[in-house]
Amino acid sequence: MKFFAATAALVGLAAAHNNATSTGEVVWTTEVVTAYTTYCPAPTTVVVNNKTHTIEEEAYFADTAASPVTTPTTERRPQPPAGARPSGRQSMEGTRTASGNRRSVDLHRQSLESGFIANDVDLGVQSGWWKQANQLPPVLQGRRDIFFESDESTTNNQGAKTIVTREIFILYQDYSQTVITVRFDPYDPSDVELEQKHEGPPRTLRQDEMEDFHDRFGRQLLDAVTAKKDTVVGDGAPQSLVLELLRPLKGALWPVGTRAYGALVYSNMANASTQQHDVIRPGDIVSFRNSKFQGKHGPMHAKYSAEVGKPDHVAIVAEWDGTKKKLRAWEQGRENKKVKVESYKLDDLRSGEVKVWRVVARNWVGWNSQP
């Protein structure tokens, strides 16, 4: 989109038009004005009076030379007739070619400045990833910072054609989500439609809602992990302990990979930045990422140094002392595979991050109570 701004003292305006015809000829326009302004939505170059200006990012460009300037020649192509559809958006019911029917329909496109993670992804049409159930586009496969589920249904158009519709719900660590919808002919998977849309994170929970979720899930987690003392849960990894204890909790939202475990209660970034949204309670989940602790402990104030989470570690809060900023947590897989209690003094955090999470219900992100 461009616009031209001329001063009141125009010395002249000349325009030469190569009129478009119904056959689709290109229209070229040249205008002479005393001032020129244009909006550049992306990096580009603008030539004014034989001088080239480089635009490095999205910006408005203005040339207000005292002498008349000739605006850059612009090209316009005639719009298709009303009702005409671009060939890349043909209906699945339309005429097929060998591969021309593969396309991506991107709905509700979000700006990169939307403020949340969910954004347009490469749907990988050429890879045919949808031919396998419970699969993601290649760009998302193997990521440890997402969680996804899918729903699938099959319809038969009066016996003439079978269509499989698969919706894939992808949750990111900020709890924004991308929904990919795939519609394809199971007898000809190359006949496919792909769409994606995005939703921002859910609203921040009120204090009473945070407390309700603790009563609903946190207390059960605490009782369950206490009963696992001195045992090895799953393969002995830290994440296995949390996942195994969450499994029986009906309606609980599953963690987003190794990066998020529910509503954020507390966040500490190397003690340079801290946030707290509720009291840390037993049964909350605490995560460590590249965390390094240094300080003194014990009656002799001996110096200590400890690295936790390289890159990730997770545990379940057993106790919290807000005065001493000391947290005790049930964990396994760091120094010992067996479940035991370890203490962390958050004032001693020197680098990395520590976050505390409240397990929440699936409906917080708009999902059904059961997968």
N, C-alpha and C positions, 0 to 999 in steps of 0.2 A: 504494500500500500504506500502510495506517495502523495504528497500534497505540495503545492507551490504557493509561496507567499511573496507578493510584489509590493513595493512601496507605492505611496500615492503618486509619486512623480515618475510614472512609467515613461520611459523615452520611446517605447514602442513594444509592440507585441506581434510577433510574426509566427505563423504556424503553417507548416506544410503537412498535408495529410495524404497518405496513400490509402484511400477508402477501402475498407474490407467489403467483400462481396459475399454472397450466399455460398460461394465455393470454399470459403474459409481462408481468404488471403490475410496476411499479417498486416496490421496497421502500425506505421511508424510515425511518431509525433516529435517535432522539434519546436521549442518555445524559447523566445528571447525576452528576458525580464531583467529588472535591476537588482533583484534579490532572489536568492534561491535557498529553499529549505526542504530537506527530505528526511524521512524516517528510514533508518537502515535496521531491519530486524535481525541481521546477522553480519559477521565480518564480510567486507566487500571493498570495492574501490569506486570512487566517484570522479568523473572527469568533468571539469568546468573550465571553459576557455583554454583548452589544451593542457590544463594542469591536473595531474592525478593526485587525488586525496585518498589515503588509506584509512579505512574505518576498521578498527581492531575488535570491536564488540558492538552489541546492540546499542544504538544511540541515534540522536537527531544530528544531522549535518546541516550547517548553515554557511552560505557564502554571500556576504552583503557588500560586494564590491561596488564602488561608486559608479563605474561604467557598466553599461548593459552586459549581461552574461547570457550565454546560450546554455540552456539546460541540457543535460545529457539526453540523447535520443532514447526514447523509451519504446519498448515493444509491447503491444497488446494483441492477444489472440482472441478471436471471437468466441463467445460462450456457446456450448452446444445447445441445440434447440431444446425448448422446455419439454420436460418429460423424458429426455434421452438419458440413458444410464451409462456410466463409464464401463468399458468392456471388462475391467478387472473386478467388477462387482456383480457379475452375472449370478442369477439365482441358481440354486442347485437343481431347480426344475428345468433350467434352460439347456441349450445345446452344449454338449461337452466336447472338449478337445483332449488330446493325450495328456497335457499337463497344464493347460491354460486355466483350468478351473481352480487351481490352488491359489488362495489369496488370504489376506488378513484384513479383517474389518476392525479398526481400532476405535472403540467407543469411549466417550468421556475422557478424552486425552487430558492429562494433567501437566502443568508446567513443572519444569525442574525446580522451580521456586515454590512448590506447593507446601513445603515445610514438613513433609513426611516421606517415608522411604518408598512406599508403593508408587510405582511409576511404570510407564510403558516399557515392556521388555520385548526382545526379539523373539517372536513366536516360532521361529525355526521351521517354517512351512516345508522346506525342502527335506528335512530330516524324517518326517513321517512319524514323529514320536507318539502320536495319539493312537497308533495301531496297537500299542501295548497298554493294558489297563494299569491304573495307578502310576502314571508316568508324567513327567514334567517336560517343558521345553528344554533343550540342551543347556541354555544359559543359566538355568536354575538347578540343574541336576548336581547332586553332591554338596550343596551348600549346607553349612551347619548353623546358619542364622535364620532359617525359615522353618515353618511347620505348615503342612498342607493336608487337606482332605478332599475327597471328590465324591460327587453324586452322579449316577448314570441312569438314564431312562431310554426306552426304545419305543418308537411310534411307527405305525404302519399306515401310510396314506391310502386308505381304501383298498388295501391289498396291492397297490401299484408299486410302492417303494417303501423300504424300511430305512428309517433314520435313527441313528444313535446320537443322543445328546448327553454330553458329559460336562459337568461344571466342576472346576477345580478352584478351591478356595485356598489362597496362599497368604499366610500370616507372617508379617515381619516383626522384628524385635521391638519396634515402636507401636506394634499392634495396629498399624495400618494394614490393609490387605488388597490384594489383586485377585479378581475373579476372572478366570479364563473359561470361556464357553466354546466347546468344540461340537460341531454337528457334522456327521459324516455318514456315508453309505457303507455299512459293514462289508458289503460285497465288492465295493470299489472304494477303498479308503482314501484314494487320491481325490475323490469328490468330497471336498471338505470346506467348511466355513470356520474361521477362527475369530473370536472377539475377545477383547479384554476391557475391563473397567476397574476403577480403583476407588477405595474408600479410605478416608482418614482414620486416625486412631479414635477409639471410643472416648466418651467424656470422662473427666476425672471423677472418681467415686467420692461420695460424701462420707463424712466421718462415720455415720451410722451404718452405711453400706460396708465400709471397711471392717467394722466390728462384726457385722453379720457374717461376712465371709470368713473371718477368723473363727467364729463360733461353729460355722458349718464345716470348714475344712481344716483349719489350723490345729484345733484341739485333737482331731482324729490323727493328724500327721504326727503330733507329739507323742500320743499314746502308742502309735504303731512303731515309731523309731526307737522309743525306749525299750520296747519288747525285743528289739533286734540287737541289743547290747552284746558285744563279744561274738557276733556271728558275721559271716560273710554273705552279703546279699548280692545275688546275680553273679557277675564276673568279678566283683570286688572293686569295680570302678566307682568313683564318686557319683557320676550321673546315674548309674544303675540303682543306687540306693534311693534316690529321689523318684525315679520312674516307677520302681517297684512299689513304693509306698503310695504313689498317686493312683495306681491302677484300680484299686477297689473304690475310689471316691467317685460316686456317680455324679455326673454333671460337671466335674472339675475340668477346667481348660488345661490342655497339655502344654508343656513348656515349648517355647520357640527355640528349637535347637538347644544350644548351650548358652544362649545369650539373654533370655528373658523367661521369667517364671510366674508372671501374673502382674498385679497392680504394684507399682513401685511404692515402697514404704520409706526407704532411706537410700541415699546415694552419696558416696564419698569418693572424690577423685583426687587421690594423693593429698588429702586434707587442704587442697587449694580451693576446692569447691564442694560444698555439702548441701544436701537437700533432705528434708524430712517431712513426710506427709501424714504420718501416724506414729504412734508408739510402736517400737519393735516388740513383737510378742512371741512367746514360745510357740513353735509350730510354723513360723514364717520360714522362708527359704532364703539363705544367704549365698551369694555368688561372689567369687573372687576372679579377677582377670589381671594377670601379670602383676600381682601385688607383692610388694616388698615391705616388710615391717622391720623397724630398727628401734631399739629402746633399751630399757632396763627392767628387770623383773626379779622377784624373789626378795627375801629379807636382806640379802647382801647387795641388792641392786646391781646384779651382774648384767653386763651388756649382752644383748642377743640380737641376732639378725635372722630373718626367715623369709623365704620366698614361697608364695602360695599361688597356685594357678598359673601354670606355664603351658598353654595360655589360660586354661579355665579350671576352676574348682568349684564345687557346690556342696552345701551342707544344710542341715535343718537346725534352726535356732532352738537351743535348750533353755538359756537364760539370757537376760539383758540387764546390765547395770548402767542406767543412764548417767549416773553421777561420775563413775569411773570410765565411762565409754568402753566398757568391757563386755564382750559377747562370748558366750560359751555355746558351742554347736556340736551336734551329732554328725559325725562324718566317717567315711571310710575311703581307702585308696590313696591317701596322701603319704603318711608314714607307715601305715599298717592297713592291711586289707580288711581287718575286722572293724566293726562299728564301735566307735568310742567317742568320748567328748574331748574337744580341744578348745582352748581359750584364745581369744584375739582381742588385743587392745587397739581400738580403732584410732586413737590419738597417735599411735606409733606407725601408722601407714605413711610411707615415704614416697611410694610410686605405685602406679596401677590404680585399680578401682575395686571398691567393695559396694555391693548393692544388696538390699534386703527387699524381698518380694512377698506379697500376700497372694496365696492361691485364690483364684476367682472362678466363678461359674462361666460356662461356655456362652451363655446368653449376654455376657458383657460385650462380646464382639459380634453379637447378632446371630450366633450359631444355635442350632437346635440343642436340646439338653443332652442328647446322645448322638454319637457319630453315625 
